């Protein structure tokens, strides 16, 4: 991990994401008690990556005719590679091959071809046994490595769990309170030290002495809390318009969000030495909306 230290008040975090060994990621997050943040293995997404590789190896790509692996029925763990041929009035779609898994345990699935079109994918049809063996090897490789987007999802979740916030709406740059840096490094460093090319950079600074960063952090917090409370208010308003009841677990989940936002605002008010009445008002408004709709729903259920 690259560290650029100026002072020790807050930390700016960004990283170049990359795939990483799934076992290392799981072990690292689990050891710190954050295993729930690691995305679960998705066999369908893994199959899509296998299908992409097969398309490349089999030379099935044609300029201007994109091939997209699409999931089969929900009750089947499989995908179909579909070629799109654009026409003047309508597009034509052709299934090249279908590949899927058999078995009951995602970790021990057997990969095989379900169907191959001998016209659209002649080389695969002629060398089906060898191609299926290659598909099994590709599956094993993709299964053992967590894709970069899942690594990013896990790191983002970790930052938010450690009172971090997003400094850029598009993502990529985050703020983390200095007091949580050691925990963050404890989780991320083993992944960086593995075979992964993941590279995380942290830059410490003094919030109070850096007015530009102070303003940027405050604006980021406002954007985060106001967007989330606004979305909650809209959801509740839609439920009211449609006369939909709020279930008990829905009330509990929303109140849990209220507590999380309140804790975050209180934390940053203390950290930054300021008050955030605008955010407190937004949270109070959302909490009031939950209370009103929740009472109506509970009254209707009684």
RALINUR-V171002 format. One record per residue. N is the residue number from 1. SS is DSSP state (helix for helix, strand for strand, loop for the rest). Layout:
N/SS, N/SS
This chain:
1/loop, 2/strand, 3/strand, 4/strand, 5/strand, 6/loop, 7/loop, 8/loop, 9/loop, 10/strand, 11/strand, 12/strand, 13/strand, 14/strand, 15/strand, 16/strand, 17/loop, 18/loop, 19/loop, 20/strand, 21/strand, 22/helix, 23/helix, 24/helix, 25/helix, 26/helix, 27/helix, 28/helix, 29/helix, 30/helix, 31/helix, 32/loop, 33/loop, 34/loop, 35/helix, 36/helix, 37/helix, 38/loop, 39/loop, 40/loop, 41/loop, 42/loop, 43/helix, 44/helix, 45/helix, 46/helix, 47/helix, 48/helix, 49/helix, 50/helix, 51/helix, 52/helix, 53/helix, 54/helix, 55/helix, 56/helix, 57/helix, 58/loop, 59/loop, 60/loop, 61/loop, 62/strand, 63/loop, 64/loop, 65/strand, 66/loop, 67/strand, 68/strand, 69/strand, 70/strand, 71/strand, 72/loop, 73/loop, 74/loop, 75/loop, 76/loop, 77/loop, 78/strand, 79/strand, 80/strand, 81/strand, 82/strand, 83/strand, 84/strand, 85/strand, 86/loop, 87/loop, 88/loop, 89/loop, 90/loop, 91/loop, 92/strand, 93/strand, 94/strand, 95/strand, 96/strand, 97/strand, 98/strand, 99/strand, 100/strand, 101/strand, 102/strand, 103/loop, 104/loop, 105/loop, 106/helix, 107/helix, 108/helix, 109/loop, 110/strand, 111/strand, 112/strand, 113/strand, 114/strand, 115/strand, 116/strand, 117/loop, 118/loop, 119/loop, 120/loop, 121/loop, 122/helix, 123/helix, 124/helix, 125/helix, 126/helix, 127/loop, 128/helix, 129/helix, 130/helix, 131/helix, 132/helix, 133/helix, 134/helix, 135/helix, 136/helix, 137/helix, 138/helix, 139/helix, 140/helix, 141/helix, 142/helix, 143/helix, 144/helix, 145/strand, 146/strand, 147/loop, 148/helix, 149/helix, 150/helix, 151/helix, 152/helix, 153/helix, 154/helix, 155/helix, 156/helix, 157/helix, 158/helix, 159/helix, 160/helix, 161/helix, 162/loop, 163/loop, 164/loop, 165/strand, 166/strand, 167/loop, 168/loop, 169/loop, 170/loop, 171/loop, 172/loop, 173/loop, 174/strand, 175/strand, 176/strand, 177/strand, 178/helix, 179/helix, 180/helix, 181/helix, 182/helix, 183/helix, 184/helix, 185/helix, 186/helix, 187/helix, 188/helix, 189/helix, 190/helix, 191/helix, 192/helix, 193/loop, 194/loop, 195/loop, 196/loop, 197/loop, 198/loop, 199/strand, 200/strand, 201/strand, 202/strand, 203/strand, 204/strand, 205/strand, 206/loop, 207/loop, 208/loop, 209/loop, 210/loop, 211/helix, 212/helix, 213/helix, 214/helix, 215/helix, 216/helix, 217/helix, 218/helix, 219/helix, 220/helix, 221/helix, 222/helix, 223/helix, 224/helix, 225/helix, 226/helix, 227/helix, 228/helix, 229/helix, 230/helix, 231/helix, 232/helix, 233/helix, 234/helix, 235/helix, 236/helix, 237/helix, 238/helix, 239/helix, 240/helix, 241/helix, 242/loop, 243/loop, 244/loop, 245/loop, 246/loop, 247/loop, 248/helix, 249/helix, 250/helix, 251/helix, 252/helix, 253/helix, 254/helix, 255/helix, 256/helix, 257/helix, 258/helix, 259/helix, 260/helix, 261/helix, 262/helix, 263/helix, 264/helix, 265/helix, 266/helix, 267/helix, 268/helix, 269/helix, 270/helix, 271/helix, 272/helix, 273/loop, 274/loop, 275/loop, 276/loop, 277/helix, 278/helix, 279/helix, 280/helix, 281/helix, 282/helix, 283/helix, 284/helix, 285/helix, 286/helix, 287/helix, 288/helix, 289/helix, 290/helix, 291/helix, 292/helix, 293/helix, 294/helix, 295/helix, 296/helix, 297/helix, 298/helix, 299/helix, 300/helix, 301/helix, 302/loop
